[in-house]
Amino acid sequence: MAPDLTFGISAESGPRGPGRQGGPKRASVRKPPRGDRRHAPPAPLWPKRRRGKGPPPPVRSELLLQKKGGPWSPLTAGNWSHRGRKAEPREPTDPRRHRATEDRNMELEPLSQPGLDKKVSMDLNSASTVVLQVLTQATSQDTAVLKPAEEQLKQWETQPGFYSVLLNIFTNHTLDINVRWLAVLYFKHGIDRYWRRVAPHALSEEEKTTLRAGLITNFNEPINQIATQIAVLIAKVARLDCPRQWPELIPTLIESVKVQDDLRQHRALLTFYHVTKTLASKRLAADRKLFYDLASGIYNFACSLWNHHTDTFLQQVSSGNEAAILSSLERTLLSLKVLRKLTVNGFVEPHKNMEVMGFLHGIFERLKQFLECSRSIGTDNVCRDRLEKTIILFTKVLLDFLDQHPFSFTPLIQRSLEFSVSYVFTEVGEGVTFERFIVQCMNLIKMIVKNYAYKPSKNFEDSSPETLEAHKIKMAFFTYPTLTEICRRLVSHYFLLTEEELTMWEEDPEGFTVEETGGDSWKYSLRPCTEVLFIDIFHEYNQTLTPVLLEMMQRLQGPTNVEDMNALLIKDAVYNAVGLAAYELFDSVDFDQWFKNQLLPELQVIHNRYKPLRRRVIWLIGQWISVKFKSDLRPMLYEAICNLLQDQDLVVRIETATTLKLTVDDFEFRTDQFLPYLETMFTLLFQLLQQVTECDTKMHVLHVLSCVIERVNMQIRPYVGCLVQYLPLLWKQSEEHNMLRCAILTTLIHLVQVVENALKVNPILGPQMFQPILPYVFKGIIEGERYPVVMSTYLGVMGRVLLQNTSFFSSLLNEMAHKFNQEMDQLLGNMIEMWVDRMDNITQPERRKLSALALLSLLPSDNSVIQDKFCGIINISVEGLHDVMTEDPETGTYKDCMLMSHLEEPKVTEDEEPPTEQDKRKKMLALKDPVHTVSLQQFIYEKLKAQQEMLGEQGFQSLMETVDTEIVTQLQEFLQGF
C-alpha cells in the first residue's frame, strides 16, 4: 500500500516553533502532485540491519581503485601511505573484485561446483583446485570471466573449509602472486566477519584451531606485501583469541625471531610487531591487564633483541655493505617498534620498572650514535630513509611516554631538555640534524614546557610532590641565558624566510599564502612548530623574554635598506615574533605610536624587494587589531589597506585581505568610519576574487567579502549586482570543490539576508534598492534551489515582496515571465507550487508564518491558476497555525503567540541585564512587521470570507472540496469564535 502523504510535521513530532503548545491534531493532507516527492521516505544511509543478521558488512576498501593499463598486480600498485601518517601498508586495489554493498549474510543457494557440497566441509585436495581456478578467474581483466568468479567466491565465504583452502593457497609460494594476494585478502576479511563466535555463519572452533596452527607454522613468505598482510591478519586473530585460545602464539614468535635464517627472522619480527601493536590498542580493563602481564613477561627479551640488532647495525655501518646495513637496520626498526608499544602501553607505573627506565635513559646515547651515522649515510644512500625513520621513532618513544606517563617521565626531563636544546639551538646539531628531527625535538621541549602536570597551583602547598619536583627541574634548566638563547635563535634563525619559501613566493604565490597552520600542523611542519614553541615559551616565561624581544625591536627602528636582503628578513622575523606575542606585550608596547611612526611609513615603501616587510607589517597589524589599537587610527589603516589591495604583489594583496577581515570582524568596528572606503575596498576585493585561481584562495577572499557584507549590511546595496552576476559563474567553475561551494553559499546567504533586512525596514523602497538581486532570487525559487538554507532565505525575501509590495511583485513577475518565455499566470502557478513543495526547507517560525501570510495575500482571486493552487495555500496556512497558535487552557480559544504590542514590556529578572538600545530598535522594527502585528488566524478568516463573497456559496464550497477533510476540520477548530 502506498504511504500516506503528510504535510509538514506529524502530530507525534516535537514542536517546530514557540507556538506548538496545543491546537488540533495534525492529519494527513492532500497536496498538489509536485509535493508528493517531499514525503517519499528518505533513502537509508546504509542498509537496514535485519534481525539476527548482525551489522552491515564493512566496505572492502582495498577494492576501490584499479591500476590502469596492463595486467593488474599488487606489486605494481601504490601500496604505501601518505607522508606524516603512520599506517599499515595499503593493499593494492581493484574495483571489480567485489561489490561491497551486497549483503554477505544472505542464505546461500546450493552450489554446483564439484567438491564443494554445502553440507560438508571442503576436502582440501579437491577443493583447492576448484578455488584456485576461481581465484585465478577473479584476477582477470575480462568482466565476463571476473563477475561469475566474484559471485562464486562470495557464496563460498560462509562455507566450512573455505578458509583452510585459502590458507593452503596463499602459503604456496609457487602459485601466481596475484592469486595469492587475493587469497590472503579474502582470508583477512573473513576474520573480520566470521571469526567471532557470535557472528552469523561463524567458523567452527575446530577449523579455527587448524587455521591458527597453520598461520604460524612457517614465517618464510618471500613477497614483502603479502608478508605484511599475513602479519596483519595474524594480529587480527590475536586480538580476538590471544592469549586464551591461542597461548602458543607469543612463545612461537619469540622462538622464531631467534632463528639465524634472515627471512624467517624478519617475518617473525614483522608479525611480532603487528601482534604487539594490536594487543596494545585494546582498551577494556581485562584486556589491559592481560597486556600488562604480557609486557612484563617479554620486556627483557624485547630489550635484548633490540640491543642485539642495534649493535649489529652500528658494527655494519663501517663495512659499506648496503644490503647488510639495510637488513640489520630494518630489524632494528621493527624491534624498536615493539619496544615502543610495550614501554608506552605495557605498564601502569613504568618508573618503578628498572628495565623500562634503563631503556628510556639509553635512548639518548643511541640517538647520538644514529645521528652520527647520518654523516656517513648520505641523503642519496638507500639506507637513509630507514635511518631517519629509526631516529624519528626514538623521539616518538619519548613523546608518547611523556604524553601517557608525565610523572614517570620526570627523571627524563633534564636529559630530554639538554639533548633537544643542544641539537636544535646550538652548533652540536650542525651537519647531522634534519627537519623532521628538529620538529620532534621542538615538540618535546614544547610538551615539557606546557605540560599541566608540571605546573604547580598558585598556592604551592596545594600541589603534589611530583608536580613540584618536575617544576623545580624545569626552573633549574630554563635559566635566563638558556631562555635568551632559545628566543634569539628561534627569531633570528628559524623565523627567517628560507630560500625555498622565497622561491615559492615568486613561482606560486597562492600556494605560499596557504600556510599549514591550525590543528596539529605544528606536530609535523617546521614553521608552525617553531611559532607554537615560541608562543608557549614566551607565555610561560614572558617576564624574562619580554625585555629580550623589546631590545630586538629597538634595534630595528627606522627604514631598512632595500638592498640588504638579510636585514629585511631579520626585521620580518622580529615583526613575526611581535605579532605572535601580541597579548603578552600588551603593557610593554605603545602600539598606536609604533603604528603611526614606524609601521605606517614602512607600508608606503613600494620597492619590490620591500614586499616581505609590507606583507609582514599588514599581518602584524592584524594580530594587534583586537589587542590594542585606538579607534581613531582606523581611517588611517583603511587608507593603507586600500593602497595595499592595489599592491603589485599578489601575496601582499591576499595578506591585506586577511587583515581587512580581522579589522572588520573586530568588536570595536564602526560602520561610519568604514563607509568612505567601502566602494574602493569592495571593488578591489572583487577584483582579487577574480584574479586568484586556486580554490583555497578564492574561498578565503569570499569569506572576507562575506564578513564585509555582514558588517555593513544594507550599505552594500550599490555593489550587489556585480557579485550576484559572478557567483553563478564561479559556482559552475567550482564543480569539484565542495569547500569553495560552501564559501559561495555563505556569501550568497549573507547577501540575501541583507536584502531581507532591507525589506523589513522599508518594504516600499527596499525592493528598488536591491533590484539586481531579486530576479536571481526569483529564478532560484522557480528552479528549485537545492540547498535548504538558501531556499529558506529566498522564500523569506520573496514573501516580504509579495506581502508588502504587491506592485513591485507584479512588475518582477512580468519581467521574469519574459525571461522564462512563459505567461505570467503560468509562472505564478509554478512559483506557488514550488513554494508549497519546499515549505519544509523553512525552519524559522517567523519565516513560516510569513510564507502563509504571503500566499494568503493572493486571495481573494478569480484567477484559475491561483484557484488551482488553493489546496496548497490552505495547507501552508494550517501548518502556519500549528506553528504559531497557542491554546488558552481557561477559555479553550487560540492565540497567535507571535503578536507583539507597544504595551508589552519584557520582564527583566535580577540576573538579566536590561534591554540595550539595539534591543529596543529591534523591537520597534518588529512592531512594524506584519509577522508580529497581523494575526494569522484573523487574516485567514478574512481572506476566506472575501473569497466566499467573490465566488458565492456554491463556488466557494467547490473550492473547499479540493482540501483534505482533516485539514478543513483543523481549520474550523482554529477559526472557532469568528
N, C-alpha and C positions, 0 to 999 in steps of 0.2 A: 504494500500500500504506500502511495506517495506520502511523504512527510507533510504535515500541516505547515502552512506558511504563516509566520507571525510577524507582526510589525513591531520593531523595536524590542524592548525588554519584556521578558515573560514575567508573569506575576510572581514567580518564585525568585526572580533575580533581586539583587540588592538595589538600593537607591541609586538613581543616576544623578540626582541633584538634591538640593536642600528641601525640595517640596515633596519628596517621596515619603510622606508620613501618613498617608491614608488615601482614600479615593477608591473608586470602583476597581474591581479586579480586572486586569488586562486580559483580553481574549485574543484568539486567532483573528487575523484580519484578512480581508481580500484586497490585494493590491494590484496595481497595473501590471501587465505581463513582464515589463522590464525589471520590475522589482523582485521577481521570483528568485533571481540568481543570488540576491543578497542573503537569502535564507537557506540556501543549499548548505548541507552540513559541511564544515571545513574538512579539508583533506588532512588526515593524521600526519604528525611529524614522523612517526615511524609505525610500522605495522602493529596492530593491536596484539597484545600478548594473549595467547589462547590458554584457557585454563589447563593447568597441568603440563604445559609445554615449555615452561621456562622462558627466560628472556630472549629477545630477538638476537639472532646470531650477529657477531661482530662483522664489520665490513673487512674484506680481505684487502688491506691496503697495499700489499705487495703486487697486486694485480691491476693497479690503476694506470700504469704507464706502459708504454711499449717502445722498444728500440726500433727506429725506422731503418729500413734498408738492410738486406741480407738476413741470414738466419739469426734468430734471437738467441742470445747467450747470456747467462748470468754473469759470466766472467768479463763481458764487454759492456754490460750495463753500468750506469752510475750507481756505485754501491755505498758511497760514504757520505756522512752527514756534513752539514754546513759548519763554517767557522764559528768557534766560540761555543758550540753545543757539544756536550759530551753524550753521545748516544751510541746505541748498538749500530753496527754496520747495516745499512739499508739493504733490503732484499731487492734483487732485480725484479722488474715488474712487467706484466703483460696483461692488458685489459681483457683479453679474450679467454683467459684461463677459467674464470669463474664468474658467476653472477652473484654479487654479494648480497643483493636484496632478497633473494629467494629464501623461503623458509626451509631450513635444512632439517627441521624436526617433523616433517610430514611423514605419514605412513608410507612405506616403500612398496612399490609393486613387486611381484615376484620377478626375479632376474632370469634372463635367458642365457647368460654366459655359462659355459660349461665349467664345472669345478667350483661354482660359487652358489651353492644352494643356500637360500635364506635361513633355513632352519638348522644348519650345521656349520661348524667352524670351517674356515678355509683350510684346505690341505695345502701346506706351504709349497710343495714342489709343483703341483698342478696349477695352483692359483698364481704363483709368481710369474709364470709365463704369460698368463692372461692379463694380469695387472700391468706387467712390463710393457705389453703390447699397447694397452690403452694409454698408459703414461706417455709412451712414445708418440702416439697419435695426438695427445694433448699438447705436445710441444710443436705441433705442425703449424705452418703459416696458412694452411688451407682451411678455411672455416668449415667446409663440408666435412672435413676429417675431424676438426677440432671440436665442433659442437656435440656430436654424439659421444665423443670421449669425455667431454665435460660432464654430460648427463650421467654417463655410466659411473664415473668416479664419485659424483655426488650421491648416487644411490648406494655405493659401496661404503660410504663413510661410516654408517652405523652398523655394519655387518661384523660379526665376530671374526677375528683373524686378519682383518684388513690391515691393521697397523703392524702386525707381525710381518706381513708381506712387505709393507713399505720399509720397515727396518732392514729386512733382507736385501732390498733393492738399493737403498742409499748407502749401505755399508759395503756394497760390492763395487770395488774400485775399477773394475774392468768395464763397467757399463758407461753409457754416454753421460757426460756431465750434466746436460740439461735435464735428462730424465731423473738423475739422482737428485738434482736440485729441486725439481717439482715434488719428488717423493718426500724429501725432508720438510718441505713447506706444508704438504698435506698432513704429515705427522705432527708438526708443531701446532697447527690449527686444531687438529684432533684432540690434543692435550687440553686446549682452552675449552673445548666444547664437551668432551665426553670422558675426561679423566676423573672428575669429581664423582663420588658415589651417588650423589643426589641428582646428577644430571640425567636428562632423558637420554635413553639409549647408551647409558654409561658402560664403559668397558668392564669386563668381569675382572675380579681380583686375580684369577689365575693368569689371564692374559697380561695384566699389568705387571705381575711378578716376572713373567718371562721377558717383557719389554724392558723393565728396569735392569735386569741382568744383562740383556743384550746391549744396552746403551753403554755400559762401562766395561765391556769385555776387552775392547781394543781402542786405544787412543792413537790411531795411526792414519787419520784422514789426510790425504795429500793436498787437497784443494782448500785454500785458506777460507774462502767464503762459505763453503759447505761446513768446514770445521767450526766456524763461528756459529752457524745455525744449529749445529748439533750441540755445542756448548750451551746455547740459549735454551734449547728445548730440554736438555738435562736439568738446567736451572729451574725451568717451569715445573718439571716433575718434582724436583727437590722442594720447591715452595709448598707443594701440596702434601708430599709424603715423607720428607726428611725431618727428623730422624726416626719417627715412629715406624713407618712402613719401609723405610729404606736406610737402616742403620749402617749398612756396609758402604754407603756412598763416600763419606768423608775418609774413612780408612783407605779405601781403594784409591782415591785421588792422591792422598798423601804418599802412598807407596809408589804410585805411578810417576809423581814428579821427581822421585829419587832415581829413576832409571837413567842409564847412560845414553840411551838412544835419543838423539836430538829431537826427532819428530814427535815421538811419544811423549817426551818430557814437555815439549812446548804445548801440545794439545791438551795434556792433562792439566798443565798450569793455566791454560786458557779456560778450561772448564772449571777449575778450582776458583778462578776469579769470578766467573759468572754465577756460580753457585753461592759464593760468599756475598756478592752484591745483592742477589735476590733475597737471600735469607736476612740480610741486614735491613732490607726495606720493609719487613713485616713489622706491624705496629701494635698488635694486640699484646696484652701483658704476658700471656702464657708464651707467645712466640718470642717476645723479648727475652724472657727468662731462658728459653732454650738457646737463643743466640749467645747470651752471656756465658752459658755453660760451654758452648762450642768454642767461643773466643778464648776463654781461659784455658781450655784444653789444648788448643793448637797454636796459641800465640808464640810460644817459644820456638816451635818448629817453623812458623812463618817468618820469624825474625832471622833464624839461622839460614833459611832458604834465601831470603833477600840479601843478607850479608854475603852469602856464597856467590850469588850471581853478580852482585855489585863488585866484589873483589875481582871476580873473573873478568868482568868488563874493563875495570881500571888497569888490569895487567895486560889486556889485549890491545888497549888503545895505542900503545907504543909499537905494536907489531906491524901496523899498517895493513893488516888483513881485513878489508872492509866487510867481507862476508861473515867472518868470525866475530868481529866487533858488533855488527848489526844483530847477529843471533843472540849474543850474550846480553846486549842492550835490551832486546825485546823481552828476554826473560827477567831482566832487572825491572823493567816497567811493569810487567804482569804481577810479579811478586810484590812490588810496591803498591799496586792497586789493591791486592788482597790485604796487605797490612793497613792501608788507609781505612778500609771498611771495618776491619777488626778493631783498630785503635779508636776510631770515632764512635762506632756504634756498639762495641762489644763489652763496655764496662760502665758500671754505674758511677764508680768513683775511681777513675783511671789514675789519679795522682797517688793512690795508695799501692799501685802495682809498679814494682821496680823495673820490670821489663818494658812496660809501656813508656815510662818516663825516660828510661835509658835510650829507647828508640828515638823518642822525640828530641832529646838533647843531642843525639848523634846526627840528626838531620842537618844541623848547621855545618858540621865538618864535611859531611857527604856533599852538601850543596857547593861548598868551596871547591871540592875535588872535581865535581862535574862542571862547574863554571870554568875551571882551569882547562878542562878537556876541550872546551869550546875554542880555545886558542889553536889547538892542533886539528880539530874537526871543523873545517871551514864551512861557509854557507853553501858551497857547491857540493859538499860531501853527502853521499846517500844516507849517512847516519845522522846528519844534522837535525832533521825533523824529529826523529825519535829522541835525540839527546835533549832538545828543547822541551819536548813533551815530558820527559822524565824530570827535568829541572822544575817545570811548572807544577808537576804532580807533587813534588816535595813541598812547594809553597801551599798547595791545596790541602795537604795534610794539616799544616799549621793553621790555616784559615778555618777549616772545618772543625778542628779541635777547639779553637778559640770560640767559635760560634756555639758549639754544643756544650762545652765544658769550660766556661770562662774562669771559674775559680781554680779548676785543676790546671789551667794554663798559667796561673800566677807565677810559678817558678820559671816559666819560659819568657816572661815579659821582657826582662832586662836583655836577655840574649837576642830575642827577636828584634827589639828596637835597635840594638847595637849593629846587628847584622844588616837590617834593612837600610838604616840611615847611612851606614858606611858604603854600601854598594850603590845607593841611589843619589846620595848628596856629597860624596867625596870622590877622590881620584881612584879609590880602590876598585870601583866598578868599570873603569875605562878599559875598553877592549874586550870585556867578557860579558857585559850585560846586553840584553835585547829588550825590545819594547814590552812584550808580554810579561817578562820577568819584572821589569820596573813597575808595571801596573800592579802586579801581585804584591810586591814589597810595599808599595804605597797603600794598597788596601789593608795590608797587615798593620801598618802604622795607624791608619785611619780607624780601624776597628778597635785597636787598643785605646786610642785617644777618646773615642766616642762611646766606648762600652759602658752602659749604665751600671753594670755590676761593679765597675771600678770607681764609681762616683759616690763619694760619701754624702750623707744628708747634711743639710745646713747645720744641724746640731750633730757634731761629730760623735757624741755619745750614743746616738741612735743608730749608728752604722755598725755593720757586722765587722768582726776582726779581719775576715777575708777581704772585705772591701777596703778597709783601712790599710792593710798590707799592700794590696795592689796599687792603691793611690800613692802610697809612700814611694813605691818603686818608680812609678811614673814621674812623680815630682823630682825624684833624685836624678832621673835621666834627662828630663826636659829643663835643663838649666838655661840661663839667659844666652850664653854663647851658642848652645845647640839650637835653640829656637830661632835665634837671629840668623844662623847659617842656613837652616831649613827654609826660612821665609825668603831670604835673599836668593837662595838657589832656585826655589820654585818660581819666583818672579823673573829673575834675570836669565834663567836657563830654560825651564820647562814652559813658561808662558810665551816665550818668543815664537812668533810665526816661523815655521820651518820653510825650507826651500820647496818642499813638496806642496805645502799649503799655498805658498805664493804662486807656484806654477798652476795649481788647480784654480786659484782665483782668476788667473788670466785665461785659462783654457776652458774652464767650466764654472763660471761664476755662480750659476744657480745651484750646482752641486756643492760648492763651497759654503753657501749660506745654509744648506740643510745639514746642520751640525747634529752629531749624535749626542743629544742632551736629553735629560729627563729619564725617568725609570731607572734601570740598572746599567745604563751605559757606562757609568764610572767603573764598573767591575771588569770591563774588558777593553775600553778605549782610553788612550793615554791622556788626551786633553781634558775630557770630563773628569777623569780620575785625579789629575793634578789640581783642577779647580775645586773639586769637592774636598780633597785633602786640605787645601789652603783654607777653605771656608771653615772646616771643622777645627783645625789648629788655631786659626785666628779667633774663632768664637771661644775656644777653651782657654786660650792664653792671650786675650786681647789687651790686657794691661801691659804685658811685656812687648807685644808686637806692634801696637798702635804707634809708638814713637819711631819704630824702625820704618814703618810704611810712610809716615809723615815726612821723615827725613828723605826718603826716596822721592817723594812728591816735590819737596823743596828744591831738590837738585835739578828738577825739570821745568822750572818756571820759565816763561817766555817761549818764543817760537824756536823751532828746531830747523837746522839746516837741511833743506830738501835733498842735498847731495849726500848727506850722511845717513845711509840706509840703516846702519846698525843703531844709531841714535834714535831714529824713528821707531824701530822695532822695540827698543828698550822702553821708550815712552809709551808705546802701545801696551806693553806688558804691565807697566806700572798702573796705567789707567784701568786695565783689566782688573788688577788687584783692588784698586779703589772702588770699582763698581761691585765686585763680589763682596767686599767688606762694608758696604754702604751702611747697613744697620749698626754695625759695631763702631763706625766712625761718626755717628750722628752728632755727638757732642764735641768732636775734635776738629771737624772741618766746616768752615763757613762756606757752604756750597754756593750760596747765592752770589757772594763776591767772586768766588772762583769761576762761576759760570760767566759773569759779566767781564771779568778782567782777563781770563786765560782761555776758557773753553770756547766762548763765542768767537773770539778772533781766530782761533785755530780752525773753526768750521768754515771760515771765509778764505782760507788758503786753498786755491783751486788747482795748484800744481798736481800733475798726475802722480808723482812719487809720494805726495802727501795723502793719498787716498786711504792708506791703512789708518791714519790718525783721524781723518774725517769720519770714517766708519766707526772707529773705536769711541770717539767723543760723543757721537749721537747715541751710540749704545749706552755709554756711561750715564748720559743724562736720563735715559730711560730707566736705568737702575735706581737713580736718585729721585725720580719724579714723585714717587709715593712715600719717600723717606723725608726729604727736606728740600722743598722748592717753593719759593714765595709766589703767590698767585699773580702779583703784579708783573712778574717776569715772563709770564706765559705768552703774551703777544710777541715778545722778542723771540721766544722759542718757536712759535708758529711761523714767524717770518723765516727763521733759519730752516725749518722743516720744508717750507715751500721751495726754498732755494735748493736744498739737498735732494728733493724729489726730482729736480731737473739736472742732478749731477751727471757727468759724463760716464761715471762708473756704475754698472748695474748692481754690484754688491752694496755700494753706498746707498743706492735708492731703496733696495729691499730692506736694509737695516733701518733706514729712516722711516719706512712704513711701519716697522715693528715698534719703534719709539712713538710714532703717532698713535698707535693703538693703545699703548700704555698711558699716554698722556690723556687721551680722550676717555679712557676707561677709569681714570682716577677719581677718587671721591670728591676732590676739590675742583673738578672740571666745571667751568661756567660757559654756557652756550653763547652768551652775549659777547664774550671775549673771542670766541672761535668763529662766529658768523662772518666777520670780514674776510676770513681766509678760506671759508668753506668752498666757494666756487673753484678757486685755484687748486685746493687740495683734492677735491673730488675729481676734477678734470685730470690731474696728474696721477692720481691713484688708478683711475680708469685706463689711462694710457699705459701705466705699469702693468695692469692686469692683461692688457692686450700684447704687451711686449714680451713678457716671460712665457716660456714654453713648457717648463716642467710642471707636472701635476701638483707636486707638493708646493711649489712656489705660487701657482695660481690659487690654490686653496688658501694659502697664507694671506695673500692680498685680498681675497674675498672676505676672509674673517675681519681684516682691517676695515673694509668697506661696510660690512655688516655692523660693526661696532660704531662707526661714524653715523650710519643711518639711524641706529637705535638711540644714540645720544642727542642728535639734533632734531629728530622726529619730523614734524611737518615742514621744517625749513629745507628739507631735502627735495621738495617738490620740483624745482626747476631742472633738476639733474636726473630725474627718474627715467625719462624717455630713453636716453642712450643705453642705460643699464638694462632696462627691460628688453630692448631690442637685441642686446648682446648675449644675455643669459641663455636664451634658447639655442643660439649658435654654439655657445660653449658647452651646453648640455649634450648636443649631438657629438661634439668632439671628444667628450669625456665618457664615451660609452663603456670603456673598460676600466674606468677609475671611479669606484664607488665612493671613496672618501671625498673626491672632488665634487661629485654629485651631491653629497651631503652638504658641503660648503655652499654650493649653488642654491640648494633648497633653503638653507639657513638665511642666506642673503635675500632670497625671494620672499620668505615669510616675514622677515623684518620690514621689507618694502611694503608688503600688502597690509601688515599691521599698522604701519604709519598711515596708510590710506584709510583704514578702518577708524583710526583715532580722529583723523581729519573729518570724516563723515559724521562721527559722533558730535564733534564740536560745532560743525557748521554743515548740516546736510544739504543746504542750498548751494553754497559756494564750493564745498568740498569736492564734489564730482568734477567741477570745472578745473579746480586746482590740479587734480590728478588725472586729467583727461587721457594722457598717453597710456596709463597702465590699465584702465578699466576694460578696453577691448581685449587685452591679454587675459584679464580675469574671466571675462565672459566666455572667451574661447576655451579656457581651461575647464570651465564647468561643462560646456557643451561636449567637449571631447573626453570627459570623464577622467580628470586628473587622478593619477593612480595613487598618489601619496595622501593618506587620510588627513594629516596635519595641514597640508597645503590646501586640500579641498575644503576643509572646515573653514579656513581663513577666507578662501574665495567666496564661499556661500555667505559668510558673515558680511563681507563687503557688498555683495550683490543684494543681500537682504536689506541693508541700510538704504541703498539707492532705490530699490523697488518700493520700500515702505515710505520713505520720507522725501523722495524727489521723483515723482511719477513722470513728470515731463522729460527729465533727463533720461530716465529709463527708456521711455518711448523713443527718444532720438537715438539712444545707444542700440536699441533693438533694431531700429530701421537701418542703422549703419552696419550692424553685423549681418542683417539679412542680405544686404548687398554683397558683403564679403563672402558669405556662405552660398550665395546664389539660391536663396530659399525665400518663401513667403514669410512675412513677419509672424503670422499666426502659427505656422508650422514650426518656426524656430522657437517661439514662446512655448509651444507644447513640448518640444524636445528638452527645453531647459527645465520645465516643471517636472517632467518625467525623470530626468537625471537627478534633480533636487530630492525628489521623493526616494529615489533609489539609493542615494548616498547620504541620507539623513543620519544614519548611524555613524558616519565619519565625525559628526559633531558631538563632542563630549561635554562642552561647557553649557550649563543650563541656560545662561543668558543668550547664547547664540541659538540654542534650540527654540527658545521662546520667540526670538527674533525671526527665525525661519517660519514659524507658524503665523506670526503677525503679517509677515511679508506676503506669504502665499494667500492668506485670507484677504489681504488688501485688493486682490484681483476680483473679489466678489463685491457686489452682485454683478453678474455678467450674462449677456445673452450670446456670448461668443461660443460657438460649438466646440472649439478646441479646449477652452477653459472648462466647459461643462464636461467634456470627456475626461478631464483630469480631476473632477470634483471629488471622486472617491479618494484619490491620493492626498488632496488638500485636507479633507476631513481626517484622514488617518494621521497626518502630521499634526493637526490641531489637537486631536485627542491625546497623542503622545506628549505634546506640549503641556496639556492639562495635567497629565500624570506626573510630569516633571516639576511643575511649579505650584500645584494646588495642595493646600493642607486642610485637613478637616477639623472643624471646631467640635470637640467632643461634647460640649454642652448643647449647642444648637443643631448639630448634625449638618451644618452648611459648610461650603468650601470657600477658601480664601486664597487669592494669589499671593504667595509668600515673597514675590519679588517687588511688590509695590512699595514705594517709598513716599514719604510726605515731608513737607517743611517742618512739621511739628515734631517729628520723631527725632529724638536726640539719643545717641547710643549711651548706654550706661557704662561708666568707667569705674572699675574697681580700684582699690588701693594699689594693687600690684601692676595695674596697667597705666601706661602714660596717656595723657590727654591727647586728643587728635591734633596732628600737625596742620600747618597751613595747606600742605599738599593734600592731606586727607579731606580738609574742608573743600578744597577746589574740586576734588574728585566727586564729592557728594553733590556739589552744585551742578556739576556736569551730568551726574546721574539723574538729577531731578528734571532734566530736560530730555531725557532718553525715554522713548516710548516703552522700552523693555521694563522700565521702572515706574512709569506713570500710567500705562494703559493696562487695564485688567483683561487678561486673555479670555477669561470666562465671559465678560461683558462684550468683548469685541466679537467673539464667535456668535453670540446670541444676536447682536445687531446685524452682522453680515448675513446670517441665515434668514433672519426676518426680512431683510431687504431683498434677498434672492427669492424668497417666497412671494413677496409682493410683486416682483418683476414677472415671475413665471405663472403665478396663480397657484391655487391649491393643488390641482391635478398635476401640473408640470413640475411643481416642486416635489410632490410625492414620488413621481417617476425618477427624479434625480436622486432622492434619498434612497431609493431601492437599489441603487448601484453600490451602496455602502453596506458592509457586513453588518448583520443584525446585532451582533455582540457589540460592535463599535457604536452603533446607534443607541443601544441600551446604556452604555457607559456615558455617552454624550448627554443623554437625557438625565442621568443621575447628576452629572456635573452642573447641568443647567437648571436644576430644581430651584424654584423661587423666582424665576424670570417669567 
